[in-house]
Amino acid sequence: MRHPIDIVAMFAAIWLLASMVLDALTPKELTAIMIAIAIGPAIVITAVFYYLRCPRTDFAVIFAALWLISDIAIAFISPKELPHFLIVLGFAPALLIGIVLHWQRFQRRHEQLPAPSVKRS
């Protein structure tokens, strides 16, 4: 069972870790507090969907979208231009989830094809 206090502790740790890692990767003018404020709503929304036991695929899509929105928010509040690899890092989860979903769809398409008929007239 997912206890709410466990979920809060887990997502608070993720929030703090993400803020500190992004602080190390971004320019010095962008502080960890500014980053934490920018990614905070995404962490809270993700935690709520985790608590509600959102299906795995839906949760992954929601996470990728919120990660991209957080990346855009960090770019907006940054006093200096962000390095290009951070912009790419924002698109990485969405790209990865899209590739996985299309691959699964491609695999299911081959499973659903009817077997060729052997009848000849």
CYANA upper distance limits for C-alpha pairs under 8 A (distance plus 0.5 A):
  2 ARG  CA      6 ASP  CA      7.55
  2 ARG  CA      7 ILE  CA      7.51
  2 ARG  CA     51 TYR  CA      7.50
  3 HIS  CA      7 ILE  CA      6.93
  4 PRO  CA      8 VAL  CA      6.66
  4 PRO  CA     51 TYR  CA      7.75
  5 ILE  CA      9 ALA  CA      6.63
  6 ASP  CA     10 MET  CA      6.56
  7 ILE  CA     11 PHE  CA      6.58
  7 ILE  CA     47 ALA  CA      7.38
  7 ILE  CA     51 TYR  CA      7.69
  8 VAL  CA     12 ALA  CA      6.37
  8 VAL  CA     47 ALA  CA      7.97
  9 ALA  CA     13 ALA  CA      6.67
 10 MET  CA     14 ILE  CA      6.84
 11 PHE  CA     15 TRP  CA      6.45
 11 PHE  CA     43 ILE  CA      7.25
 11 PHE  CA     44 VAL  CA      8.30
 11 PHE  CA     47 ALA  CA      6.92
 12 ALA  CA     16 LEU  CA      6.66
 13 ALA  CA     17 LEU  CA      6.54
 14 ILE  CA     18 ALA  CA      6.44
 15 TRP  CA     19 SER  CA      6.62
 15 TRP  CA     36 ALA  CA      7.61
 15 TRP  CA     39 ILE  CA      8.06
 15 TRP  CA     40 GLY  CA      7.53
 15 TRP  CA     43 ILE  CA      6.99
 16 LEU  CA     20 MET  CA      6.73
 16 LEU  CA     36 ALA  CA      7.86
 17 LEU  CA     21 VAL  CA      6.62
 18 ALA  CA     22 LEU  CA      6.49
 19 SER  CA     23 ASP  CA      6.47
 19 SER  CA     32 ALA  CA      6.06
 19 SER  CA     33 ILE  CA      8.16
 19 SER  CA     35 ILE  CA      6.25
 19 SER  CA     36 ALA  CA      5.78
 19 SER  CA     39 ILE  CA      8.31
 20 MET  CA     24 ALA  CA      6.83
 20 MET  CA     32 ALA  CA      6.52
 21 VAL  CA     25 LEU  CA      6.93
 22 LEU  CA     26 THR  CA      6.50
 22 LEU  CA     32 ALA  CA      8.03
 22 LEU  CA     35 ILE  CA      7.82
 23 ASP  CA     27 PRO  CA      8.18
 23 ASP  CA     28 LYS  CA      8.29
 23 ASP  CA     30 LEU  CA      7.49
 23 ASP  CA     31 THR  CA      6.58
 23 ASP  CA     32 ALA  CA      5.58
 23 ASP  CA     35 ILE  CA      7.59
 25 LEU  CA     86 LEU  CA      8.43
 26 THR  CA     30 LEU  CA      7.05
 26 THR  CA     82 LEU  CA      7.06
 26 THR  CA     83 PRO  CA      7.85
 27 PRO  CA     80 LYS  CA      7.52
 27 PRO  CA     82 LEU  CA      7.57
 29 GLU  CA     78 SER  CA      7.96
 29 GLU  CA     79 PRO  CA      6.99
 29 GLU  CA     80 LYS  CA      7.72
 30 LEU  CA     34 MET  CA      6.99
 30 LEU  CA     35 ILE  CA      7.69
 30 LEU  CA     78 SER  CA      6.25
 30 LEU  CA     79 PRO  CA      7.37
 30 LEU  CA     80 LYS  CA      8.49
 31 THR  CA     35 ILE  CA      6.91
 32 ALA  CA     36 ALA  CA      6.47
 33 ILE  CA     37 ILE  CA      6.70
 34 MET  CA     38 ALA  CA      6.80
 34 MET  CA     77 ILE  CA      8.23
 35 ILE  CA     39 ILE  CA      6.73
 35 ILE  CA     74 ILE  CA      6.89
 36 ALA  CA     40 GLY  CA      6.15
 37 ILE  CA     41 PRO  CA      8.20
 38 ALA  CA     70 SER  CA      6.68
 38 ALA  CA     73 ALA  CA      6.43
 38 ALA  CA     74 ILE  CA      6.53
 39 ILE  CA     43 ILE  CA      6.86
 39 ILE  CA     70 SER  CA      5.77
 39 ILE  CA     73 ALA  CA      8.38
 39 ILE  CA     74 ILE  CA      8.41
 40 GLY  CA     44 VAL  CA      6.78
 41 PRO  CA     45 ILE  CA      6.63
 42 ALA  CA     46 THR  CA      6.53
 42 ALA  CA     66 LEU  CA      5.97
 42 ALA  CA     67 TRP  CA      7.60
 42 ALA  CA     70 SER  CA      7.28
 43 ILE  CA     47 ALA  CA      6.60
 44 VAL  CA     48 VAL  CA      6.75
 45 ILE  CA     49 PHE  CA      6.88
 46 THR  CA     50 TYR  CA      6.65
 46 THR  CA     59 PHE  CA      8.38
 46 THR  CA     62 ILE  CA      7.98
 46 THR  CA     63 PHE  CA      6.95
 46 THR  CA     66 LEU  CA      8.46
 47 ALA  CA     51 TYR  CA      6.61
 48 VAL  CA     52 LEU  CA      6.70
 49 PHE  CA     53 ARG  CA      6.81
 49 PHE  CA     54 CYS  CA      6.06
 49 PHE  CA     59 PHE  CA      7.51
 50 TYR  CA     54 CYS  CA      6.59
 50 TYR  CA     59 PHE  CA      7.93
 54 CYS  CA     58 ASP  CA      7.05
 54 CYS  CA     59 PHE  CA      6.30
 55 PRO  CA     59 PHE  CA      6.50
 56 ARG  CA     60 ALA  CA      6.67
 57 THR  CA     61 VAL  CA      6.84
 58 ASP  CA     62 ILE  CA      6.61
 59 PHE  CA     63 PHE  CA      6.51
 60 ALA  CA     64 ALA  CA      6.64
 60 ALA  CA     97 ILE  CA      7.44
 61 VAL  CA     65 ALA  CA      6.68
 61 VAL  CA     94 ALA  CA      7.75
 61 VAL  CA     97 ILE  CA      7.19
 62 ILE  CA     66 LEU  CA      6.60
 63 PHE  CA     67 TRP  CA      6.50
 64 ALA  CA     68 LEU  CA      6.76
 64 ALA  CA     93 PRO  CA      5.62
 64 ALA  CA     94 ALA  CA      5.28
 64 ALA  CA     97 ILE  CA      7.80
 65 ALA  CA     69 ILE  CA      6.74
 65 ALA  CA     94 ALA  CA      7.10
 66 LEU  CA     70 SER  CA      6.55
 67 TRP  CA     71 ASP  CA      6.68
 67 TRP  CA     90 GLY  CA      6.87
 67 TRP  CA     93 PRO  CA      8.03
 68 LEU  CA     72 ILE  CA      6.79
 68 LEU  CA     90 GLY  CA      5.50
 68 LEU  CA     91 PHE  CA      6.58
 68 LEU  CA     94 ALA  CA      7.93
 69 ILE  CA     73 ALA  CA      6.68
 70 SER  CA     74 ILE  CA      6.66
 71 ASP  CA     75 ALA  CA      6.76
 71 ASP  CA     86 LEU  CA      8.45
 71 ASP  CA     87 ILE  CA      7.58
 71 ASP  CA     90 GLY  CA      5.85
 72 ILE  CA     76 PHE  CA      6.75
 72 ILE  CA     90 GLY  CA      8.38
 73 ALA  CA     77 ILE  CA      6.84
 74 ILE  CA     78 SER  CA      6.46
 75 ALA  CA     81 GLU  CA      7.87
 75 ALA  CA     82 LEU  CA      7.04
 78 SER  CA     82 LEU  CA      7.78
 82 LEU  CA     86 LEU  CA      7.17
 82 LEU  CA     87 ILE  CA      7.86
 83 PRO  CA     87 ILE  CA      7.58
 84 HIS  CA     88 VAL  CA      6.92
 85 PHE  CA     89 LEU  CA      6.46
 86 LEU  CA     90 GLY  CA      6.84
 87 ILE  CA     91 PHE  CA      7.35
 88 VAL  CA     92 ALA  CA      6.72
 89 LEU  CA     93 PRO  CA      8.22
 90 GLY  CA     94 ALA  CA      8.48
 91 PHE  CA     95 LEU  CA      6.58
 92 ALA  CA     96 LEU  CA      6.51
 93 PRO  CA     97 ILE  CA      6.53
 94 ALA  CA     98 GLY  CA      6.55
 95 LEU  CA     99 ILE  CA      6.68
 96 LEU  CA    100 VAL  CA      6.76
 97 ILE  CA    101 LEU  CA      6.61
 98 GLY  CA    102 HIS  CA      6.62
 99 ILE  CA    103 TRP  CA      6.55
100 VAL  CA    104 GLN  CA      6.68
101 LEU  CA    105 ARG  CA      6.68
102 HIS  CA    106 PHE  CA      6.53
103 TRP  CA    107 GLN  CA      6.68
104 GLN  CA    108 ARG  CA      6.69
105 ARG  CA    109 ARG  CA      6.67
106 PHE  CA    110 HIS  CA      7.30
107 GLN  CA    111 GLU  CA      7.16
108 ARG  CA    112 GLN  CA      6.79
109 ARG  CA    113 LEU  CA      7.03
